[in-house]
Protein backbone atom coordinates (compact mmCIF):
# COMPACT_ATOMS: atom_id res chain seq x y z
CA UNK A 1 0.00 0.00 0.00
CA UNK A 2 1.53 3.34 -1.03
CA UNK A 3 2.13 6.06 1.54
CA UNK A 4 -0.48 8.45 0.03
CA UNK A 5 1.25 11.71 0.84
CA UNK A 6 -0.46 15.10 0.63
CA UNK A 7 -0.18 17.72 -2.10
CA UNK A 8 -0.84 21.44 -2.42
CA UNK A 9 -4.18 22.48 -3.88
CA UNK A 10 -2.35 24.73 -6.34
CA UNK A 11 1.09 26.15 -7.03
CA UNK A 12 0.04 29.32 -5.16
CA UNK A 13 -0.77 27.17 -2.14
CA UNK A 14 2.86 26.00 -1.99
CA UNK A 15 4.69 29.31 -1.78
CA UNK A 16 4.56 32.26 0.56
CA UNK A 17 6.65 34.39 -1.72
CA UNK A 18 8.96 33.99 -4.69
CA UNK A 19 10.58 35.61 -7.57
CA UNK A 20 11.99 38.97 -6.56
CA UNK A 21 14.16 38.19 -4.33
CA UNK A 22 12.01 37.77 -1.27
CA UNK A 23 12.08 40.79 1.04
CA UNK A 24 14.82 40.56 3.69
CA UNK A 25 12.35 41.02 6.58
CA UNK A 26 11.29 37.39 6.31
CA UNK A 27 13.52 35.38 8.70
CA UNK A 28 15.47 32.57 7.04
CA UNK A 29 13.26 29.53 7.41
CA UNK A 30 12.93 25.88 6.46
CA UNK A 31 11.80 25.76 2.85
CA UNK A 32 13.68 28.86 1.67
CA UNK A 33 15.37 28.51 -1.72
CA UNK A 34 18.72 30.23 -2.11
CA UNK A 35 20.88 30.66 -5.20
CA UNK A 36 24.60 31.29 -5.05
CA UNK A 37 25.37 28.66 -2.44
CA UNK A 38 26.11 24.98 -2.96
CA UNK A 39 26.62 21.83 -0.93
CA UNK A 40 30.03 20.13 -0.96
CA UNK A 41 30.60 16.67 -2.37
CA UNK A 42 27.49 16.53 -4.54
CA UNK A 43 26.79 16.69 -8.24
CA UNK A 44 26.80 20.30 -9.50
CA UNK A 45 23.77 22.39 -8.54
CA UNK A 46 23.01 26.09 -8.40
CA UNK A 47 20.44 26.33 -5.62
CA UNK A 48 19.63 24.84 -2.23
CA UNK A 49 16.47 24.32 -0.20
CA UNK A 50 16.93 24.96 3.53
CA UNK A 51 16.13 21.78 5.46
CA UNK A 52 16.95 22.52 9.11
CA UNK A 53 13.90 22.29 11.34
CA UNK A 54 12.48 25.72 12.29
CA UNK A 55 13.00 25.14 16.00
CA UNK A 56 16.70 24.33 15.66
CA UNK A 57 17.80 27.12 13.32
CA UNK A 58 18.36 29.90 15.82
CA UNK A 59 20.45 30.51 18.91
CA UNK A 60 21.25 33.48 21.13
CA UNK A 61 19.57 36.79 20.18
CA UNK A 62 17.59 35.02 17.50
CA UNK A 63 20.66 34.75 15.25
CA UNK A 64 20.98 31.81 12.88
CA UNK A 65 23.17 28.96 14.08
CA UNK A 66 26.51 28.82 12.17
CA UNK A 67 25.55 25.88 9.96
CA UNK A 68 22.24 24.83 8.48
CA UNK A 69 21.17 21.68 6.72
CA UNK A 70 19.99 21.96 3.13
CA UNK A 71 19.21 19.82 0.11
CA UNK A 72 20.34 20.49 -3.44
CA UNK A 73 17.78 21.91 -5.88
CA UNK A 74 18.05 20.46 -9.37
CA UNK A 75 16.27 20.69 -12.71
CA UNK A 76 14.21 17.59 -13.47
CA UNK A 77 11.17 16.32 -15.33
CA UNK A 78 7.96 18.01 -14.12
CA UNK A 79 6.04 16.35 -11.29
CA UNK A 80 2.30 17.10 -11.71
CA UNK A 81 0.35 17.88 -8.53
CA UNK A 82 -1.49 14.56 -8.71
CA UNK A 83 1.83 12.69 -8.68
CA UNK A 84 2.85 14.20 -5.35
CA UNK A 85 0.65 11.69 -3.57
CA UNK A 86 2.46 8.44 -4.22
CA UNK A 87 5.36 9.10 -6.58
CA UNK A 88 8.74 10.82 -6.56
CA UNK A 89 9.09 10.82 -2.76
CA UNK A 90 12.84 11.39 -3.18
CA UNK A 91 11.97 14.88 -4.42
CA UNK A 92 10.36 18.04 -3.08
CA UNK A 93 8.74 19.49 -6.21
CA UNK A 94 9.19 23.24 -6.69
CA UNK A 95 6.90 24.08 -9.63
CA UNK A 96 7.17 27.51 -11.26
CA UNK A 97 10.05 28.32 -8.94
CA UNK A 98 11.54 31.05 -11.11
CA UNK A 99 9.29 33.46 -12.95
CA UNK A 100 9.75 33.20 -16.71
CA UNK A 101 11.84 30.02 -16.42
CA UNK A 102 10.04 27.04 -17.97
CA UNK A 103 12.44 24.58 -16.35
CA UNK A 104 10.94 22.48 -13.55
CA UNK A 105 13.02 22.28 -10.35
CA UNK A 106 12.83 20.09 -7.26
CA UNK A 107 14.71 19.60 -4.02
CA UNK A 108 16.69 16.34 -4.13
CA UNK A 109 15.92 14.87 -0.72
CA UNK A 110 18.85 12.44 -0.83
CA UNK A 111 21.38 15.17 -1.65
CA UNK A 112 21.81 16.60 1.82
CA UNK A 113 24.61 18.75 3.18
CA UNK A 114 25.39 21.74 5.35
CA UNK A 115 25.81 25.39 4.46
CA UNK A 116 27.44 28.21 6.38
CA UNK A 117 24.62 30.51 7.41
CA UNK A 118 27.03 33.45 7.00
CA UNK A 119 27.14 32.58 3.29
CA UNK A 120 23.39 32.98 2.82
CA UNK A 121 22.82 36.18 0.90
CA UNK A 122 19.26 37.46 1.35
CA UNK A 123 19.40 39.09 -2.06
CA UNK A 124 19.77 35.56 -3.48
CA UNK A 125 16.68 34.15 -1.77
CA UNK A 126 14.41 33.11 -4.62
CA UNK A 127 11.43 31.70 -2.76
CA UNK A 128 9.88 30.88 0.61
CA UNK A 129 7.44 28.05 1.12
CA UNK A 130 4.07 28.80 2.71
CA UNK A 131 3.20 27.21 6.06
CA UNK A 132 1.46 24.39 4.20
CA UNK A 133 4.42 24.15 1.82
CA UNK A 134 6.79 23.71 4.77
CA UNK A 135 4.58 20.98 6.24
CA UNK A 136 4.45 19.21 2.86
CA UNK A 137 8.26 19.41 2.71
CA UNK A 138 8.55 17.90 6.21
CA UNK A 139 6.11 15.15 5.28
CA UNK A 140 8.03 14.21 2.12
CA UNK A 141 11.38 14.32 3.88
CA UNK A 142 10.18 12.03 6.68
CA UNK A 143 8.57 9.68 4.14
CA UNK A 144 11.75 9.49 2.08
CA UNK A 145 13.98 8.96 5.10
CA UNK A 146 11.88 6.59 7.19
CA UNK A 147 9.03 5.44 4.92
CA UNK A 148 6.50 6.86 7.33
CA UNK A 149 3.57 9.18 6.69
CA UNK A 150 2.93 11.82 9.30
CA UNK A 151 -0.31 13.78 8.90
CA UNK A 152 0.01 17.47 8.10
CA UNK A 153 -2.14 18.32 11.12
CA UNK A 154 0.33 16.50 13.38
CA UNK A 155 3.30 18.22 11.76
CA UNK A 156 1.47 21.52 12.22
CA UNK A 157 0.98 20.86 15.92
CA UNK A 158 4.69 20.20 16.27
CA UNK A 159 5.89 23.19 14.20
CA UNK A 160 2.96 25.60 14.36
CA UNK A 161 4.27 27.72 17.23
CA UNK A 162 7.65 28.36 15.68
CA UNK A 163 6.10 29.11 12.28
CA UNK A 164 3.84 31.70 13.93
CA UNK A 165 6.89 33.17 15.66
CA UNK A 166 8.60 33.52 12.27
CA UNK A 167 5.53 35.29 10.89
CA UNK A 168 5.48 37.71 13.82
CA UNK A 169 9.22 38.32 13.56
CA UNK A 170 8.74 39.17 9.92
CA UNK A 171 6.04 41.71 10.83
CA UNK A 172 8.37 43.20 13.43
CA UNK A 173 11.28 43.51 11.01
CA UNK A 174 9.04 44.68 8.18
CA UNK A 175 7.82 47.56 10.34
CA UNK A 176 10.81 48.47 12.51
CA UNK A 177 13.90 47.39 10.56
CA UNK A 178 12.54 48.59 7.25
CA UNK A 179 12.03 52.12 8.65
CA UNK A 180 15.60 52.26 9.87
CA UNK A 181 17.04 50.93 6.62
CA UNK A 182 15.06 53.58 4.76
CA UNK A 183 17.07 56.22 6.61
CA UNK A 184 20.33 54.76 5.34
CA UNK A 185 21.33 52.46 8.20
CA UNK A 186 23.21 49.28 7.28
CA UNK A 187 20.69 46.52 6.53
CA UNK A 188 22.65 43.62 8.02
CA UNK A 189 23.33 45.51 11.25
CA UNK A 190 19.71 46.66 11.56
CA UNK A 191 18.37 43.17 10.92
CA UNK A 192 20.65 41.73 13.61
CA UNK A 193 19.65 44.42 16.13
CA UNK A 194 15.93 44.21 15.50
CA UNK A 195 16.05 40.41 15.47
CA UNK A 196 17.67 40.56 18.92
CA UNK A 197 15.06 43.10 20.09
CA UNK A 198 12.24 40.84 18.92
CA UNK A 199 13.87 37.82 20.56
CA UNK A 200 14.18 39.70 23.85
CA UNK A 201 10.56 40.90 23.74
CA UNK A 202 9.19 37.55 22.68
CA UNK A 203 11.21 35.38 25.03
CA UNK A 204 11.03 37.51 28.17
CA UNK A 205 9.11 36.07 31.10
CA UNK A 206 10.17 32.42 31.07
CA UNK A 207 7.17 30.12 31.19
CA UNK A 208 4.84 33.09 30.69
CA UNK A 209 6.78 34.48 27.72
CA UNK A 210 4.94 35.03 24.47
CA UNK A 211 7.04 32.21 23.01
CA UNK A 212 5.80 29.83 25.70
CA UNK A 213 2.20 31.01 25.30
CA UNK A 214 2.25 30.03 21.62
CA UNK A 215 2.23 26.38 22.68
CA UNK A 216 -1.42 26.91 23.68
CA UNK A 217 -3.51 27.37 20.54
CA UNK A 218 -6.15 29.26 22.52
CA UNK A 219 -3.63 32.01 23.33
CA UNK A 220 -2.12 32.50 19.88
CA UNK A 221 -4.46 35.26 18.77
CA UNK A 222 -3.68 37.19 21.98
CA UNK A 223 0.06 36.78 21.33
CA UNK A 224 -0.33 38.12 17.80
CA UNK A 225 -2.25 41.11 19.11
CA UNK A 226 0.40 41.80 21.73
CA UNK A 227 3.22 41.76 19.18
CA UNK A 228 1.30 43.94 16.73
CA UNK A 229 0.54 46.45 19.51
CA UNK A 230 4.19 46.48 20.58
CA UNK A 231 5.27 47.21 17.01
CA UNK A 232 2.83 50.14 16.90
CA UNK A 233 4.10 51.39 20.23
CA UNK A 234 7.70 51.28 19.10
CA UNK A 235 6.86 53.05 15.86
CA UNK A 236 5.12 55.80 17.84
CA UNK A 237 8.12 56.11 20.17
CA UNK A 238 10.67 56.23 17.35
CA UNK B 1 -65.78 21.01 19.12
CA UNK B 2 -62.09 21.06 18.13
CA UNK B 3 -59.76 23.47 19.92
CA UNK B 4 -57.81 25.98 17.82
CA UNK B 5 -54.19 26.99 18.17
CA UNK B 6 -53.01 30.24 16.59
CA UNK B 7 -49.29 30.71 15.87
CA UNK B 8 -47.84 34.04 14.77
CA UNK B 9 -44.33 34.04 13.24
CA UNK B 10 -41.77 36.83 13.60
CA UNK B 11 -42.88 38.27 10.28
CA UNK B 12 -46.41 38.74 11.65
CA UNK B 13 -47.92 35.87 9.64
CA UNK B 14 -50.59 34.08 11.66
CA UNK B 15 -51.44 30.41 11.16
CA UNK B 16 -54.35 28.63 12.84
CA UNK B 17 -54.15 24.95 13.68
CA UNK B 18 -57.17 22.90 14.71
CA UNK B 19 -56.32 20.48 17.52
CA UNK B 20 -58.14 17.13 17.21
CA UNK B 21 -61.09 16.49 19.50
CA UNK B 22 -60.10 13.47 21.58
CA UNK B 23 -63.67 12.05 21.79
CA UNK B 24 -63.40 10.74 18.19
CA UNK B 25 -62.31 7.27 17.07
CA UNK B 26 -58.66 6.26 17.32
CA UNK B 27 -58.25 5.98 13.52
CA UNK B 28 -59.76 9.40 12.95
CA UNK B 29 -57.62 10.89 15.71
CA UNK B 30 -54.48 9.35 14.23
CA UNK B 31 -55.24 10.90 10.85
CA UNK B 32 -55.85 14.30 12.40
CA UNK B 33 -52.71 14.24 14.55
CA UNK B 34 -50.67 13.06 11.56
CA UNK B 35 -51.95 15.91 9.46
CA UNK B 36 -51.22 18.36 12.26
CA UNK B 37 -47.73 16.98 12.67
CA UNK B 38 -47.08 17.43 8.95
CA UNK B 39 -48.31 21.02 9.10
CA UNK B 40 -46.17 21.90 12.12
CA UNK B 41 -43.20 20.28 10.43
CA UNK B 42 -43.83 22.47 7.38
CA UNK B 43 -44.12 25.47 9.68
CA UNK B 44 -40.82 24.56 11.36
CA UNK B 45 -39.10 24.43 7.98
CA UNK B 46 -40.71 27.70 6.94
CA UNK B 47 -39.63 29.45 10.13
CA UNK B 48 -36.09 28.04 9.93
CA UNK B 49 -35.79 29.23 6.31
CA UNK B 50 -37.15 32.64 7.26
CA UNK B 51 -34.73 32.90 10.17
CA UNK B 52 -31.84 31.88 7.95
CA UNK B 53 -32.82 34.43 5.31
CA UNK B 54 -33.15 37.20 7.92
CA UNK B 55 -29.73 36.38 9.33
CA UNK B 56 -28.18 36.36 5.86
CA UNK B 57 -29.74 39.76 5.22
CA UNK B 58 -28.35 41.04 8.51
CA UNK B 59 -24.91 39.72 7.58
CA UNK B 60 -25.23 41.24 4.12
CA UNK B 61 -26.17 44.67 5.44
CA UNK B 62 -23.30 44.67 7.91
CA UNK B 63 -20.95 43.54 5.13
CA UNK B 64 -22.04 46.37 2.86
CA UNK B 65 -21.51 48.93 5.62
CA UNK B 66 -18.04 47.60 6.50
CA UNK B 67 -17.05 47.38 2.82
CA UNK B 68 -17.29 51.17 2.56
CA UNK B 69 -13.98 51.39 4.43
CA UNK B 70 -10.53 51.26 2.84
CA UNK B 71 -9.94 47.56 2.05
CA UNK B 72 -6.37 47.72 3.34
CA UNK B 73 -7.79 48.86 6.69
CA UNK B 74 -9.98 45.75 6.65
CA UNK B 75 -6.90 43.54 6.23
CA UNK B 76 -5.26 45.37 9.11
CA UNK B 77 -8.36 45.03 11.29
CA UNK B 78 -8.40 41.26 10.86
CA UNK B 79 -4.73 41.26 11.86
CA UNK B 80 -5.50 43.44 14.87
CA UNK B 81 -8.05 40.84 15.97
CA UNK B 82 -5.21 38.36 16.24
CA UNK B 83 -5.85 36.28 13.12
CA UNK B 84 -2.90 34.73 11.33
CA UNK B 85 -2.43 35.85 7.74
CA UNK B 86 -3.01 32.25 6.63
CA UNK B 87 -6.40 32.35 8.38
CA UNK B 88 -7.23 35.68 6.75
CA UNK B 89 -6.39 34.10 3.40
CA UNK B 90 -8.73 31.17 4.05
CA UNK B 91 -11.58 33.38 5.23
CA UNK B 92 -11.32 35.46 2.08
CA UNK B 93 -10.64 32.52 -0.25
CA UNK B 94 -7.25 33.61 -1.58
CA UNK B 95 -3.65 32.43 -1.20
CA UNK B 96 -1.29 33.56 1.57
CA UNK B 97 0.75 35.23 -1.17
CA UNK B 98 -2.24 37.42 -2.08
CA UNK B 99 -2.68 38.60 1.51
CA UNK B 100 1.05 39.28 1.66
CA UNK B 101 0.77 41.49 -1.40
CA UNK B 102 -2.19 43.40 0.09
CA UNK B 103 -0.15 44.09 3.21
CA UNK B 104 2.48 45.66 0.99
CA UNK B 105 -0.22 47.98 -0.35
CA UNK B 106 -1.01 46.21 -3.62
CA UNK B 107 -4.59 46.71 -4.88
CA UNK B 108 -7.51 44.59 -3.63
CA UNK B 109 -10.27 43.62 -6.07
CA UNK B 110 -13.90 44.49 -5.36
CA UNK B 111 -14.78 40.85 -4.76
CA UNK B 112 -12.00 40.43 -2.21
CA UNK B 113 -12.91 43.73 -0.57
CA UNK B 114 -16.40 42.37 -0.05
CA UNK B 115 -15.07 39.07 1.26
CA UNK B 116 -12.84 40.91 3.74
CA UNK B 117 -15.84 42.90 4.94
CA UNK B 118 -17.93 39.71 5.18
CA UNK B 119 -15.31 38.09 7.40
CA UNK B 120 -15.38 41.05 9.80
CA UNK B 121 -19.19 41.12 9.77
CA UNK B 122 -19.24 37.41 10.55
CA UNK B 123 -16.82 37.78 13.47
CA UNK B 124 -18.94 40.62 14.89
CA UNK B 125 -22.19 38.71 14.50
CA UNK B 126 -21.00 35.41 15.92
CA UNK B 127 -19.68 37.21 18.95
CA UNK B 128 -23.12 38.73 19.50
CA UNK B 129 -25.24 35.62 18.91
CA UNK B 130 -23.08 33.27 20.96
CA UNK B 131 -22.36 35.54 23.89
CA UNK B 132 -20.05 34.85 25.56
CA UNK B 133 -17.64 33.90 22.75
CA UNK B 134 -14.32 35.15 23.98
CA UNK B 135 -11.69 35.94 21.39
CA UNK B 136 -13.20 34.77 18.07
CA UNK B 137 -9.77 35.14 16.45
CA UNK B 138 -8.45 32.32 18.59
CA UNK B 139 -11.62 30.23 18.41
CA UNK B 140 -11.54 30.21 14.59
CA UNK B 141 -8.29 28.23 14.52
CA UNK B 142 -9.14 25.65 17.18
CA UNK B 143 -10.53 22.19 16.41
CA UNK B 144 -14.31 22.09 16.93
CA UNK B 145 -14.22 18.60 18.43
CA UNK B 146 -11.76 16.33 20.19
CA UNK B 147 -12.22 13.52 17.69
CA UNK B 148 -11.34 15.42 14.52
CA UNK B 149 -9.14 18.25 13.29
CA UNK B 150 -11.85 20.28 11.56
CA UNK B 151 -11.82 23.95 12.57
CA UNK B 152 -14.26 26.84 12.33
CA UNK B 153 -12.13 28.20 9.48
CA UNK B 154 -12.84 25.03 7.50
CA UNK B 155 -16.58 25.55 7.95
CA UNK B 156 -16.45 29.26 7.18
CA UNK B 157 -14.50 28.55 3.99
CA UNK B 158 -17.26 26.15 2.90
CA UNK B 159 -20.39 28.27 3.42
CA UNK B 160 -19.48 31.74 4.64
CA UNK B 161 -20.35 30.96 8.25
CA UNK B 162 -24.03 29.96 8.00
CA UNK B 163 -23.62 26.67 9.88
CA UNK B 164 -21.41 28.27 12.50
CA UNK B 165 -23.99 30.99 13.19
CA UNK B 166 -26.71 28.35 13.51
CA UNK B 167 -24.60 26.41 15.99
CA UNK B 168 -23.47 29.49 17.90
CA UNK B 169 -27.08 30.55 18.43
CA UNK B 170 -27.95 27.13 19.84
CA UNK B 171 -30.00 25.91 16.88
CA UNK B 172 -27.72 23.02 15.95
CA UNK B 173 -25.58 20.72 18.02
CA UNK B 174 -21.89 20.48 17.08
CA UNK B 175 -22.53 17.06 15.55
CA UNK B 176 -25.51 18.31 13.48
CA UNK B 177 -23.38 21.20 12.29
CA UNK B 178 -20.48 18.96 11.27
CA UNK B 179 -22.79 16.41 9.61
CA UNK B 180 -24.29 19.21 7.51
CA UNK B 181 -20.81 20.47 6.65
CA UNK B 182 -19.45 17.12 5.49
CA UNK B 183 -21.08 13.75 6.05
CA UNK B 184 -17.61 12.19 5.98
CA UNK B 185 -16.03 14.60 8.51
CA UNK B 186 -15.17 11.83 10.97
CA UNK B 187 -12.89 10.13 8.45
CA UNK B 188 -11.86 13.09 6.34
CA UNK B 189 -10.73 15.12 9.36
CA UNK B 190 -9.87 12.20 11.65
CA UNK B 191 -7.40 12.95 14.41
CA UNK B 192 -4.04 11.21 14.02
CA UNK B 193 -4.39 7.73 15.53
CA UNK B 194 -0.72 6.87 14.96
CA UNK B 195 1.22 9.86 16.31
CA UNK B 196 0.75 12.57 18.88
CA UNK B 197 2.67 15.69 19.83
CA UNK B 198 4.18 16.01 23.30
CA UNK B 199 6.61 18.45 24.91
CA UNK B 200 10.13 17.29 25.78
CA UNK B 201 12.05 18.35 28.91
CA UNK B 202 13.04 21.62 27.24
CA UNK B 203 9.50 22.45 26.15
CA UNK B 204 10.01 21.57 22.48
CA UNK B 205 7.15 19.90 20.64
CA UNK B 206 8.01 16.33 19.65
CA UNK B 207 6.11 13.82 17.51
CA UNK B 208 5.85 10.40 19.18
CA UNK B 209 3.94 7.21 18.56
CA UNK B 210 0.66 6.94 20.45
Interface residues (C-beta under 8 A of the other chain):
Chain A: X10 X12 X13 X15 X16 X17 X55 X130 X131 X132 X150 X151 X153 X154 X155 X157 X158 X159 X161 X164 X167 X212 X215 X217 X218 X219 X220 X221 X222 X223 X224 X225 X228
Chain B: X79 X80 X81 X82 X83 X84 X85 X86 X95 X96 X97 X98 X100 X135 X137 X138 X141 X142 X149 X191 X192 X195 X196 X197 X199 X203 X204 X205 X206 X207
